[in-house]
Amino acid sequence: MPDQGRSYRDLKQDQAIDIEAGTVSRYVLDLEARGLVSVDRRGQRNTVRLSDRGATAVNQCLDAEY
């Protein structure tokens, strides 16, 4: 995700993330408020990308098993 964005729909269908579809927007908005992701709302589907801060957090806090 650092290089490319993911649509809300992609996130809702991603079984590796394993969150309820109805909670994706809430989580994304929380992550955006914390500066960990940016949301592109210009297209038909919102696209989420890790910010530099978010990429740093992923590298320092997550291992292969999340």
N, C-alpha and C positions, 0 to 999 in steps of 0.2 A: 503494500500500500504506500510506502514512502514515495515511489516514483509515479504512481498512477492513482487516480481516484477510483472510488467504488460508489456505485449508486446505492441509495437506500434499499432498493429492491434486491441488489446483489447481497447486501449485508443481511437482509431478512432471510434469504435463502441459503446462507452459508452455515452449514451444519457444524463446522469447526468452531464458530463463534458461540453457537448453542444458546441463543437468547430468543425470547418470544418476539415475534414480528411486531407486535404492538408497542414494544419498548425501545425499538431502534431509535426512533426520533428523540425520545427522552435522553437516552445515553449519548447520542451524538451532540445534542444541545449542551449537555453537561460537559462533555469533552471540549466542545468549542469554547464554552465560557472559561475553561481552565487553560485555554491556549494550546491544547494538545492536537487539535485538528482544525482544518479550515473547511468551510462548506461553500461550494459554488452553487448558488441558487438561480443561475441564469438560464439553464436549460429546462427541458421538460421534466427531467429527473434531477433532484439534488445529488451532487457528487461530493464525497468526503475524501479529504486527503490529510495525511499526517503533516503537522507543522514541523519545523525544525526541532522545536521543543518536544513534540510528540515522538519523533524519531529517536531523539536522545533518550527519552523515557523508555521506549521499547528496548533499545540496545542495552540499557543499564538495569532494567527491572524484569524483563521477561526472558525465560529460557525456552528451550525447544518444547517444553510441556506447558507453556503459558504460566 
